[in-house]
Amino acid sequence: MPADVSAVLPRPFIRIDPRAGWARHDLREIWRYRELLGFLVWRDIKVRYKQTVLGVVWAILQPLVPVVMFSVIFGRIAKLPSEGIPYPLFALTGLLPWQLFATALTSASNSLVGSAGLITKVYFPRLIIPLAAVCAALVDFGISLVLVVLLLAWYGIAPGVGVIALPLLVAFALATALGVSLWTSALNVQYRDVQYLLPFVMQAWLLASPVAYSMTLIESPRWRVLYALNPLAGIVQGFRWALLGAAPPGATAFASVSFTLLLLVGGLMYFRRTEDSFADVI
């Protein structure tokens, strides 16, 4: 018998198969990989501000510059109604949820392609990658929220009791971004055109959301119903209600939440169907 037994014995072969059905997205498995999730969130935050001169100041400039432009163009020149709210504050409270959504969606849509080396080398729930990119957007949101607090103090406006709903509205904005990004990130693995098409889609989506203008401008009931299908409409109006005491979103919020749930469930189903091929084609 040879001295080196390991040279003749067959090596063990381990095959890892994904779970079937909805068990593939088992929250318990996501919880088991929570340390990886935290690492990826921290990685995304560091990469975003790595080798930048201004650092986190960019998180303040991103909403501040559009607010100044909107205030001059739409507030002073076009004189759009702002529901009795000072227009800079009106625009900023609209940009706050929009930029949370846009930052999360853009980062998550490119997250799988950006983590190609990790996907092809080790097993872990692939859902963690876009989920980490969405969670990392909360950092910029938290910094921008400080700007809103300062502007509220400047105009002497105190949020009402509706502010307790703000965490729920943030969760809905992130859920919407995650729902859409599950589609776009999976499609981006197959078709790199998605990363070039996404900026145009985001520009159109911004104009279709009540960020720079009030929903009261839409007078037709038929168009209001169609407009409510935009999940950002209810989220933006909800932020203004929570922070400024504006008109509550009402039925628009119900439509937005329903559409967000459809996006999220549909995105999970599509992500589940396509994730087996990520490592092969990425």
Secondary structure in CASP SS format (residue, H / E / C, confidence):
PFRMAT SS
TARGET T0000
AUTHOR 0000-0000-0000
METHOD secondary structure of the structure
MODEL  1
M C 1.00
P C 1.00
A C 1.00
D C 1.00
V H 1.00
S H 1.00
A H 1.00
V C 1.00
L C 1.00
P C 1.00
R C 1.00
P C 1.00
F C 1.00
I C 1.00
R C 1.00
I C 1.00
D C 1.00
P C 1.00
R C 1.00
A C 1.00
G H 1.00
W H 1.00
A H 1.00
R H 1.00
H H 1.00
D C 1.00
L H 1.00
R H 1.00
E H 1.00
I H 1.00
W H 1.00
R H 1.00
Y C 1.00
R H 1.00
E H 1.00
L H 1.00
L H 1.00
G H 1.00
F H 1.00
L H 1.00
V H 1.00
W H 1.00
R H 1.00
D H 1.00
I H 1.00
K H 1.00
V H 1.00
R H 1.00
Y H 1.00
K C 1.00
Q C 1.00
T C 1.00
V C 1.00
L C 1.00
G C 1.00
V C 1.00
V H 1.00
W H 1.00
A H 1.00
I H 1.00
L H 1.00
Q H 1.00
P H 1.00
L H 1.00
V H 1.00
P H 1.00
V H 1.00
V H 1.00
M H 1.00
F H 1.00
S H 1.00
V H 1.00
I H 1.00
F H 1.00
G H 1.00
R H 1.00
I H 1.00
A C 1.00
K C 1.00
L C 1.00
P C 1.00
S C 1.00
E C 1.00
G C 1.00
I C 1.00
P C 1.00
Y H 1.00
P H 1.00
L H 1.00
F H 1.00
A H 1.00
L H 1.00
T H 1.00
G H 1.00
L H 1.00
L H 1.00
P H 1.00
W H 1.00
Q H 1.00
L H 1.00
F H 1.00
A H 1.00
T H 1.00
A H 1.00
L H 1.00
T H 1.00
S H 1.00
A H 1.00
S H 1.00
N C 1.00
S H 1.00
L H 1.00
V H 1.00
G H 1.00
S C 1.00
A H 1.00
G H 1.00
L H 1.00
I H 1.00
T C 1.00
K C 1.00
V C 1.00
Y C 1.00
F C 1.00
P C 1.00
R C 1.00
L C 1.00
I H 1.00
I H 1.00
P H 1.00
L H 1.00
A H 1.00
A H 1.00
V H 1.00
C H 1.00
A H 1.00
A H 1.00
L H 1.00
V H 1.00
D H 1.00
F H 1.00
G H 1.00
I H 1.00
S H 1.00
L H 1.00
V H 1.00
L H 1.00
V H 1.00
V H 1.00
L H 1.00
L H 1.00
L H 1.00
A H 1.00
W H 1.00
Y H 1.00
G C 1.00
I C 1.00
A C 1.00
P C 1.00
G C 1.00
V H 1.00
G H 1.00
V H 1.00
I H 1.00
A H 1.00
L H 1.00
P H 1.00
L H 1.00
L H 1.00
V H 1.00
A H 1.00
F H 1.00
A H 1.00
L H 1.00
A H 1.00
T H 1.00
A H 1.00
L H 1.00
G H 1.00
V H 1.00
S H 1.00
L H 1.00
W H 1.00
T H 1.00
S H 1.00
A H 1.00
L H 1.00
N H 1.00
V H 1.00
Q H 1.00
Y C 1.00
R C 1.00
D H 1.00
V H 1.00
Q H 1.00
Y H 1.00
L H 1.00
L H 1.00
P H 1.00
F H 1.00
V H 1.00
M H 1.00
Q H 1.00
A H 1.00
W H 1.00
L H 1.00
L H 1.00
A C 1.00
S C 1.00
P C 1.00
V C 1.00
A C 1.00
Y C 1.00
S C 1.00
M H 1.00
T H 1.00
L H 1.00
I C 1.00
E C 1.00
S C 1.00
P H 1.00
R H 1.00
W H 1.00
R H 1.00
V H 1.00
L H 1.00
Y H 1.00
A C 1.00
L C 1.00
N C 1.00
P H 1.00
L H 1.00
A H 1.00
G H 1.00
I H 1.00
V H 1.00
Q H 1.00
G H 1.00
F H 1.00
R H 1.00
W H 1.00
A H 1.00
L H 1.00
L H 1.00
G C 1.00
A C 1.00
A C 1.00
P C 1.00
P C 1.00
G C 1.00
A H 1.00
T H 1.00
A H 1.00
F H 1.00
A H 1.00
S H 1.00
V H 1.00
S H 1.00
F H 1.00
T H 1.00
L H 1.00
L H 1.00
L H 1.00
L H 1.00
V H 1.00
G H 1.00
G H 1.00
L H 1.00
M H 1.00
Y H 1.00
F H 1.00
R H 1.00
R H 1.00
T H 1.00
E H 1.00
D H 1.00
S H 1.00
F H 1.00
A H 1.00
D H 1.00
V H 1.00
I C 1.00
END
